[in-house]
Amino acid sequence: MPLKRFDRPVILGMVGDSASGKTTLARGVARILGEDRVAAIRTDDYHRFTRAERKDNGLSALDPRSNYMDIMEQHLELLNQGKPILKPVYDHTRGELAPAEYIAPKPFIIVEGLLGYATKEMRDCFDVKVYLDPDEDLRIDWKIQRDTAERGYTREQVLASLDKRKTDSPTYIHPQRAFADIVVQFARPEGQADERGAHLDVRHILRPTLPHPNLAPLVDASAKNELSLDLTRDEDGKPVDVLGLSGALTDERAAALENLLWDLIPEASHLRENVGEFTNANREQVVSHPLALSQLLIAYHMVKAALGVHVI
């Protein structure tokens, strides 16, 4: 993206429960914005305890008491002012704390993790707030797949961890959904109980806290089984738009919608390349149209926010 200076970074929050898809979604957004222009931060790095210490003290990583919330607030405020931080590091593979890492602000910052909207001080630092809310059975499958393949857990250990956290998620994580501008909900299509990747459906709950692009031209009678755009009410009773994308979205329809979104962010048009990529259970790189469109919609808001704070 041809951005030469910035008054302050534009900060995206990506919050959701463990293994809800935050990293996959954030990775594609960074690619669209230009990875050299993005600083990525995971709030898991602010864990206060090692994995062994959490086991001993009976606290899960979802509990704010297991995290340096005050340092997280301070660092977000510093980044929001365009100042560098010395970020702690948590090694998920070993479950241990690691040496700190120097992070210089860049035009765009993506902050993903469990507790990013837990305090008003942190929420006030974000320009765009996204909450990941996949179907629970899907999230559990994703967590088992990730933690056994990447973090050294057995299936039995993952299931035990999920059981231990069953009260922490609704207590500490789920309430943050109320503060998001966009809620992203991946779900299995009806009758496809084994689907967990490229052909998942997705719903975007678009709250009026952001000016969303006009997608109505693409939602016509011929697209009713692939795209939907409805005005409804959210859990709190407030009106929201809901954009539905089918996992069976055709290449033609997906390309039309992708082109519409790319055309709305000409500042990033030179970065048109494959988005929506993720690694499936067989460790293969595949592409999901609903994921790609989700990444583009979020990147659209980041670019518009950047123009609003005079990033040029």
C-alpha positions in Angstrom: 0.0 0.0 0.0 1.5 3.4 -1.0 1.5 4.9 2.5 4.6 7.0 3.3 3.8 8.4 6.8 1.1 8.1 9.4 -0.1 10.3 12.2 -0.9 7.3 14.3 -1.4 3.6 13.6 -4.8 2.2 12.7 -5.5 -0.6 15.2 -7.7 -3.7 14.5 -8.9 -5.9 17.4 -9.6 -9.5 16.7 -11.1 -11.1 19.8 -12.7 -14.5 20.4 -12.5 -17.7 22.3 -9.5 -20.1 21.9 -9.3 -21.6 18.4 -12.1 -19.4 17.0 -10.2 -18.5 13.8 -8.6 -15.3 14.9 -5.1 -16.0 13.5 -6.3 -17.3 10.2 -8.6 -14.2 9.7 -5.9 -11.8 10.8 -3.2 -13.3 8.5 -5.3 -12.6 5.4 -6.1 -9.1 6.5 -2.4 -8.4 7.0 -1.7 -9.7 3.5 -4.3 -7.4 2.0 -2.9 -4.4 3.8 0.7 -5.3 3.0 2.5 -7.4 5.6 5.4 -4.9 5.7 2.9 -2.2 6.9 1.4 -4.4 9.7 2.6 -5.1 13.2 0.9 -8.2 14.6 0.4 -8.7 18.3 -1.1 -11.6 20.2 -2.5 -10.8 23.6 -1.6 -14.4 24.7 1.9 -13.0 25.1 0.6 -11.2 28.2 0.0 -14.4 30.1 1.2 -14.0 33.7 1.9 -17.7 34.3 3.5 -20.6 32.5 1.4 -23.6 31.6 2.7 -25.5 34.6 2.0 -22.7 36.9 -1.6 -22.4 35.6 -2.1 -26.1 36.3 -0.8 -25.6 39.8 -2.9 -22.6 40.6 -6.1 -23.8 38.9 -6.5 -20.7 36.7 -7.0 -20.9 33.0 -5.5 -18.5 30.4 -9.0 -17.1 29.8 -9.1 -15.6 33.3 -7.9 -12.0 33.5 -6.0 -12.9 36.7 -3.8 -15.1 34.5 -2.8 -12.1 32.4 -1.0 -8.8 32.8 -4.0 -6.7 32.0 -2.5 -3.5 33.1 0.6 -3.9 30.9 -1.7 -4.8 28.0 -3.7 -1.6 28.5 -0.5 0.4 28.8 1.0 -1.1 25.6 -2.2 -0.5 23.6 -2.2 3.1 24.6 1.4 3.5 23.7 0.9 2.0 20.3 -2.2 4.1 19.8 0.1 7.1 20.3 2.6 5.8 17.8 5.2 4.8 20.4 7.1 1.5 20.5 6.7 -1.2 23.2 8.8 -4.0 24.7 6.2 -6.8 24.4 6.4 -9.9 26.6 6.4 -13.3 24.8 4.6 -16.5 25.6 5.9 -19.7 23.9 2.8 -21.8 23.2 4.9 -24.8 22.1 6.6 -25.1 25.5 4.0 -23.3 27.6 6.7 -21.0 29.0 7.5 -17.3 29.1 10.2 -16.2 26.7 12.4 -13.0 26.2 10.5 -9.8 25.4 10.3 -8.5 21.9 10.7 -4.9 20.7 7.6 -3.8 18.6 7.8 -0.5 16.6 4.5 0.9 15.5 3.5 0.6 11.9 0.7 2.1 9.9 -1.5 -0.8 10.8 -1.6 -2.9 13.9 -3.6 -6.1 14.4 -4.2 -7.2 18.0 -5.6 -10.7 18.4 -6.4 -12.7 21.4 -8.8 -13.6 24.2 -9.2 -10.4 26.2 -8.7 -7.4 24.0 -12.0 -5.8 24.8 -12.1 -6.7 28.5 -11.6 -3.1 29.7 -12.8 0.3 28.4 -9.2 1.5 28.2 -8.3 -1.2 25.7 -11.5 -0.9 23.7 -10.9 2.8 23.3 -7.6 2.1 21.5 -9.2 0.2 18.6 -10.4 1.7 15.3 -12.1 -1.5 14.2 -13.3 -4.3 16.5 -14.1 -7.8 15.3 -15.3 -10.7 17.4 -15.1 -14.3 16.2 -18.1 -16.4 17.2 -18.1 -19.8 15.3 -20.5 -22.6 16.1 -19.2 -24.2 19.3 -18.9 -27.7 17.9 -16.8 -26.3 15.0 -14.6 -24.4 17.4 -13.9 -27.5 19.4 -12.9 -29.4 16.3 -10.5 -26.5 15.4 -9.0 -26.5 18.9 -8.3 -30.2 18.9 -6.8 -30.0 15.4 -4.6 -27.0 16.3 -3.5 -27.9 19.8 -2.5 -31.5 18.9 -0.7 -30.5 15.7 1.0 -27.3 16.9 1.1 -27.1 20.7 2.1 -30.6 21.8 -1.2 -31.6 23.4 -2.9 -34.9 23.2 -6.6 -35.1 22.3 -7.4 -36.1 25.8 -5.6 -33.1 27.2 -7.4 -30.7 24.9 -10.8 -32.1 25.9 -9.8 -31.8 29.6 -8.8 -28.2 29.1 -12.1 -27.5 27.4 -14.0 -29.0 30.3 -12.0 -26.9 32.8 -12.7 -23.7 30.8 -16.5 -24.3 30.3 -17.4 -21.6 32.9 -14.5 -19.3 32.0 -15.6 -18.8 28.4 -19.1 -17.4 29.2 -17.7 -15.5 32.1 -14.7 -13.7 30.5 -14.8 -14.1 26.7 -18.4 -14.1 25.5 -19.4 -10.8 27.0 -16.8 -9.0 24.8 -19.0 -9.8 21.8 -21.2 -6.8 22.8 -18.4 -4.4 22.0 -17.5 -5.5 18.4 -18.3 -3.6 15.3 -18.4 -6.9 13.3 -19.3 -10.3 14.6 -18.0 -13.2 12.3 -19.8 -16.5 12.7 -18.5 -19.5 10.8 -20.8 -22.5 10.7 -21.2 -25.9 9.0 -23.7 -26.0 6.2 -26.9 -28.0 7.0 -26.3 -31.7 6.6 -22.5 -31.4 6.4 -21.4 -32.4 9.9 -17.8 -33.1 8.8 -17.1 -29.8 7.1 -14.5 -27.7 8.9 -12.8 -25.6 6.2 -13.2 -24.4 2.7 -17.0 -24.8 2.4 -18.2 -23.4 5.7 -21.0 -20.8 5.7 -20.3 -17.5 7.4 -22.5 -14.7 8.8 -21.3 -11.2 9.4 -23.3 -9.2 11.9 -22.6 -5.6 10.9 -23.3 -3.1 13.6 -23.9 0.6 12.8 -20.8 1.6 14.8 -19.0 1.5 11.4 -20.1 2.7 8.0 -20.3 -0.5 6.1 -20.0 -0.7 2.2 -23.2 -1.1 0.2 -23.3 -4.8 -0.8 -26.9 -4.8 -1.9 -26.1 -4.7 -5.7 -24.7 -8.2 -5.5 -27.5 -9.7 -3.4 -30.2 -10.3 -6.0 -32.7 -13.1 -6.8 -30.1 -15.1 -8.6 -27.8 -15.1 -5.6 -30.3 -15.9 -2.9 -28.8 -19.3 -2.2 -25.3 -17.9 -2.1 -25.6 -14.4 -0.6 -28.0 -12.8 1.8 -28.3 -9.3 3.4 -30.9 -8.9 6.0 -31.9 -6.3 8.6 -32.6 -7.9 11.9 -32.0 -7.5 15.6 -28.9 -8.6 17.5 -28.9 -10.3 20.9 -29.3 -6.9 22.6 -32.4 -6.1 20.5 -30.6 -3.4 18.5 -31.0 -3.4 14.7 -28.1 -4.8 12.7 -27.4 -5.9 9.1 -26.5 -9.5 8.6 -24.5 -10.5 5.6 -24.7 -14.3 4.9 -22.1 -16.0 2.6 -22.7 -19.7 1.7 -19.9 -22.2 1.7 -21.2 -23.2 -1.7 -20.5 -19.8 -3.2 -19.5 -20.2 -6.8 -16.2 -19.0 -8.1 -18.1 -16.5 -10.3 -20.1 -15.0 -7.5 -17.2 -14.9 -5.2 -15.0 -13.1 -7.8 -17.7 -10.5 -8.3 -18.0 -9.8 -4.6 -14.2 -9.8 -4.2 -13.9 -7.3 -7.1 -16.5 -5.0 -5.5 -14.6 -4.9 -2.3 -11.2 -4.4 -4.0 -12.7 -1.6 -6.0 -13.8 0.1 -2.8 -10.2 0.1 -1.5 -8.1 1.2 -4.5 -5.4 2.2 -2.1 -4.6 -1.6 -1.8 -5.5 -2.7 -5.3 -1.9 -3.5 -6.2 -2.0 -6.2 -3.5 -4.6 -8.3 -5.3 -3.5 -11.8 -4.6 -4.9 -14.9 -3.2 -6.6 -14.3 0.1 -8.7 -16.8 2.1 -5.9 -19.3 2.4 -5.6 -21.6 5.4 -4.1 -24.9 6.4 -6.6 -27.8 6.6 -6.4 -30.9 8.8 -4.2 -32.6 6.2 -1.7 -29.7 6.5 -2.6 -28.6 2.9 -3.0 -25.0 1.8 -6.5 -24.4 0.5 -8.7 -21.4 -0.2 -12.1 -20.5 1.2 -14.3 -17.9 -0.6 -16.2 -17.0 2.6 -12.9 -16.6 4.4 -11.4 -14.4 1.7 -14.5 -12.2 1.6 -14.4 -11.9 5.4 -10.8 -10.8 5.2 -11.5 -8.2 2.5 -14.5 -6.7 4.3 -12.3 -6.2 7.4 -9.4 -4.8 5.4 -11.9 -2.4 3.7 -12.7 -0.9 7.2 -9.0 -0.7 8.0 -8.2 1.3 4.9 -11.1 3.6 5.4 -10.1 4.2 9.0 -6.5 4.9 7.8 -7.8 7.6 5.5 -9.7 9.1 8.4 -6.5 9.5 10.5 -4.6 10.9 7.6 -2.4 7.9 6.8 -1.0 8.7 3.3 
